[in-house]
């Protein structure tokens, strides 16, 4: 990621790191903490897609989505904090 802004200002790669960290942190919050029932709605959508296609096996459990959400939450927080320190 530090190569993102090499053709522009010297500090622009840290601004990119800050913005991408905030996006990952937000996605991680919604997935890890199941805000607004995002995980439940996504698994219901997957189950409907399986039923419509004629498959009988249900989609995998919620633990995988929550694990991915926790990783995004931690990685996004670290990136946002590092980018904010370097920008400001």
N, C-alpha and C positions, 0 to 999 in steps of 0.2 A: 503493500500500500504506500510506502513512502515514495514510490516512483510515480505516483499519480499526477503530481504537479511539477515535474522537473522542467517543463518548458515555460512555466509561468513564474510567479513570485516564489521566493525560497520558502515561505511559510504556508503556501497553499496546500501542500500535502498534509499538513496537520489540520487544516480546516476540513479537508476531505475525510481525515480520520475522525474528527469530531462529528461530522454529519453522519457518516456511516455507522459510527458507534451509537448515536442516538436512534437511528433507524433499527439497528439490531437489538438495542435495549428495549425499544417499544414492542417489537415483535415478540421478544422473549417474555416480556411482562404479560402480554395477552395469552401466550401459550402456556407458560409455566404456572400462572395463577388462575387460569381459566376465566379471565375477565370477560364479561358479557356473554359467557357460555360459548366462546369461540371454539374450544376443543370439542364440546358436545355437538355443536352444529356441524362441525367438519366431519366427525365420525358418523353422524346421521346422514350427511350427504354421501359419504362413501358407502354406507350400507344401502342407501337408495340406488346408487349406481350399480352395486353388485346385484341387487334384486332385479333391476331393469335389464341387465345384461344376461341374466339367467344363471349366474354362478350361485352356488350354495354356500360357499365358505364366507364367513363374515370377515370384515376388515380387522386388522390388528388392534390391540388395546390402546388405551389412552396413555400408557406409560411411555411409549416411544415419543409421542408428541410433547409430553411434559419434560422428558429428558432433553429433547432438542430445544425446547423453550428455555430450560435452565441454562443450557450452554450458550444460547444467544443472549440471555440475560447477563451472564457473567462476562462473556466476551465483549458485548456491546458496552457494558459499564466500564470495562477496562479501557477500551478504545476511546470512548467519550471522555473519560477522565484524562487520559494521556494527551489527547488532542486539545482539550481545554487548557491543560497546563502549558503546552507548547504555544498555543495561539495567544493566550492572555499573559 
